Amino acid sequence: MRSGWKRTFAASLTVIGLCAMPVASFANAGAENLAKVEQRGLGKVGSNRLSTLVVPTTQASEASAVLTHAWLDSQPAAKGSEQFRCLAEALYFEARGETIKGQFAVAEVIRNRVSSKRFPGSYCGVINQGTGKKYQCQFSYTCDGNAEVIAEPAAYARVAKVARAVIDGKAPDLTDGATFYHTTAVRPSWARKFVNTTRIGVHLFYRRSVQTASN
């Protein structure tokens, strides 16, 4: 009888001791287990893949800085080859009234087309594709019948810097691989066939439903 009482008393003390353990101990143990699980999971992901998922804070900040008036104002007057001039001209007629981010986004679409096997392989080729053919021009200013006159030199100088930055690879990616866009003022039927990736300023951006290396 006495030995049974002692066993019961000892068991009670054990329970009390467990209850008295700090809650933090259980929390720490859970956190440690979770960390081990995450570490094992990350170990299964290749370092190359991880590098594409993680963008250093400093790199992200530098990319964002490119999209500002201050950054553009700090750049020298832009100049370059015929390909540069084609892109700068397209930005002037297509996006000079856009925000800086919007101008970079439009330039990115043209760059994405140049990189795609579905389109001509140069800036001038992409911009002038279909020009002179009824309803086939890709950029309306190339076949609207109006003379292509640069009437706002300051606006051209700014978009020229955008063009230079995009060609030189200094611009961040904004459109998730878009190769099409239109203004919010219109609703073209072709837009229903593609995936809307984002809206920037007064432009909506699209890519094909299955994105590949060639868009």
Number of C-alpha atoms within 10 A of each C-alpha: 5 7 8 9 10 11 11 12 11 12 12 12 12 12 10 11 10 10 10 9 10 9 9 9 10 11 11 11 11 12 12 12 12 12 12 12 12 11 11 11 10 12 10 8 10 9 11 8 9 11 10 8 9 8 11 9 9 9 11 11 11 13 15 14 15 19 19 13 12 10 12 20 11 8 13 9 12 17 14 12 7 11 16 20 18 20 26 27 21 26 25 24 18 18 22 19 14 18 16 20 19 21 24 26 31 29 27 24 23 25 22 24 25 21 18 16 12 11 18 16 15 17 25 18 15 21 25 20 17 16 17 13 9 8 10 12 18 15 17 16 17 19 19 12 9 8 9 12 8 12 9 10 9 10 15 18 18 22 26 26 21 28 32 22 19 21 18 9 10 13 23 20 15 19 24 17 22 28 24 23 22 17 16 11 8 8 10 10 7 8 17 10 11 16 16 19 17 17 18 19 16 14 19 21 25 23 23 17 11 8 12 9 8 13 18
